[in-house]
Structure formats: C-alpha cells, structure tokens
Amino acid sequence: MTSHDQVFLNSVVDETIILRDKALRYFEGTPRAFEIDERKKRKAGRKAQDALDKKKEHVRVSNP
C-alpha cells in the first residue's frame, strides 16, 4: 500500500518499506516507529562521533 497519509498508514500497517536513494529499506513496524528508530540511530551516531572526536583531540593534545 502506498500513501502520504501518515495517520492512516500508522493505523493499518505493521511492516514498512522505505524507498530512499534508489534503495529499499525494510522495517518491522509502522512508519512512525521507523521515524523514531531513525532518530535514535542518528542520535547514537552523533554521540559516538562526539566521543571519538573528543578522544582524538585528547590524543592530539597529549602527543604534540
């Protein structure tokens, strides 16, 4: 089923397929759950990158 009505889709589907950048991504859940999951992944990625940057800066400062 294809629709732009998020409320409708969230109430009737339990699996989601997202077409983005010429690739299909399968997700077990509603479009809303997919969005939440994606936000969590981005936040975790930023957090990991920030920790890595901090570690690199510490190593750079410690070893000039």
C-alpha positions as CSV (number, residue, x, y, z in Angstrom):
1,M,0.0,0.0,0.0
2,T,1.3,3.5,-0.8
3,S,0.0,6.6,0.8
4,H,1.1,10.0,2.0
5,D,-1.4,9.9,4.9
6,Q,0.9,9.0,7.9
7,V,-2.0,8.7,10.3
8,F,-3.7,6.2,8.0
9,L,-0.6,4.2,7.5
10,N,0.3,4.1,11.2
11,S,-3.1,2.6,11.9
12,V,-3.1,-0.1,9.2
13,V,0.4,-1.4,8.6
14,D,2.8,-3.4,10.7
15,E,5.7,-3.5,8.2
16,T,7.2,-0.6,6.3
17,I,9.3,-0.4,3.2
18,I,11.1,2.9,2.6
19,L,12.5,3.8,-0.8
20,R,15.4,6.3,-0.4
21,D,18.4,6.9,-2.6
22,K,17.3,4.2,-5.1
23,A,17.4,1.6,-2.3
24,L,14.6,-0.2,-0.4
25,R,14.8,-0.5,3.4
26,Y,12.6,-2.9,5.2
27,F,11.4,-2.1,8.7
28,E,9.2,-4.2,11.0
29,G,6.8,-1.6,12.3
30,T,4.8,1.4,11.4
31,P,6.2,4.5,9.6
32,R,6.1,6.4,12.9
33,A,8.1,3.7,14.6
34,F,10.6,3.9,11.7
35,E,11.0,7.6,12.2
36,I,11.6,7.2,15.9
37,D,14.1,4.4,15.3
38,E,15.9,6.5,12.7
39,R,16.1,9.5,15.2
40,K,17.6,7.2,17.8
41,K,20.2,5.8,15.4
42,R,21.2,9.3,14.3
43,K,21.5,10.4,18.0
44,A,23.6,7.4,18.8
45,G,25.8,8.1,15.8
46,R,26.3,11.7,16.8
47,K,27.1,10.6,20.3
48,A,29.7,8.1,19.1
49,Q,31.2,10.6,16.7
50,D,31.5,13.2,19.5
51,A,33.2,10.6,21.8
52,L,35.6,9.7,19.0
53,D,36.4,13.4,18.3
54,K,37.0,14.0,22.0
55,K,39.3,11.0,22.2
56,K,41.2,12.2,19.1
57,E,41.6,15.7,20.5
58,H,42.9,14.2,23.8
59,V,45.5,12.1,21.9
60,R,46.5,15.1,19.7
61,V,47.0,17.4,22.8
62,S,48.8,14.7,24.7
63,N,51.2,13.9,21.8
64,P,52.1,17.2,20.0
